[in-house]
Amino acid sequence: MPSTTEKKRIVSDFLRRCNAYADAQLERYGDELKQAGGRDELALQDKIGHWTAYRAFNEHTLEELAADTLDDWFSE
């Protein structure tokens, strides 16, 4: 059975990959926003807001993992 440290490393690595994907999505939607207007512009702004919140939540979780705040989640 993996240790708590190993489990946290696996989750942290996954969240970093999620954030890299979110960064790519934010860049893509930011580029599209430059060309958009009307409803498309509003839809893109909405997507950017969602991806930004998702990324912020992941960052918060990474901080909690590093601070051992979530160690109880990994106990058997």
C-alpha positions in Angstrom: 0.0 0.0 0.0 1.4 3.4 -1.0 2.4 5.8 1.8 0.5 9.0 2.5 3.4 10.9 1.0 3.3 8.8 -2.2 -0.5 9.2 -2.5 -0.2 13.0 -2.1 2.5 13.1 -4.7 0.3 11.2 -7.2 -2.7 13.6 -6.5 -0.4 16.6 -6.7 1.1 15.5 -10.0 -2.4 15.0 -11.4 -3.6 18.4 -10.3 -0.5 20.0 -11.9 -1.4 18.3 -15.1 -5.0 19.5 -14.8 -3.7 23.1 -14.3 -1.5 22.8 -17.4 -4.6 21.7 -19.4 -6.5 24.6 -17.8 -3.8 27.0 -18.8 -4.0 25.8 -22.4 -7.8 26.2 -22.4 -7.5 29.7 -21.0 -5.0 30.6 -23.6 -7.2 29.2 -26.4 -10.3 30.9 -25.1 -8.4 34.2 -24.6 -7.2 34.0 -28.2 -10.8 33.3 -29.4 -12.1 36.1 -27.3 -10.0 38.6 -29.3 -12.0 37.8 -32.4 -15.4 37.2 -30.8 -18.4 39.5 -30.5 -22.0 39.3 -29.2 -23.1 36.0 -27.7 -19.9 34.3 -28.6 -18.0 36.8 -26.6 -20.2 36.3 -23.6 -20.0 32.5 -23.9 -16.2 32.7 -24.0 -16.0 35.0 -21.0 -18.2 32.4 -19.2 -15.8 29.6 -20.1 -12.8 31.7 -19.1 -14.4 32.3 -15.7 -15.1 28.6 -15.2 -11.6 27.6 -16.1 -10.1 30.3 -13.9 -12.1 29.1 -10.9 -11.2 25.5 -11.6 -7.5 26.4 -11.8 -7.7 28.4 -8.6 -9.5 25.5 -6.8 -6.7 23.2 -7.9 -4.0 25.6 -6.7 -5.8 25.9 -3.3 -5.8 22.1 -3.1 -2.1 21.9 -3.9 -1.4 24.3 -1.1 -3.4 22.3 1.3 -1.7 19.1 0.2 1.7 20.7 0.8 0.7 22.0 4.2 -0.5 18.5 5.3 -4.1 19.9 5.8 -5.6 17.0 3.8 -3.5 14.2 5.3 -6.6 12.7 7.0 -8.1 12.1 3.5 -5.3 9.7 2.8 -5.5 7.5 5.9 -6.9 4.0 5.7 
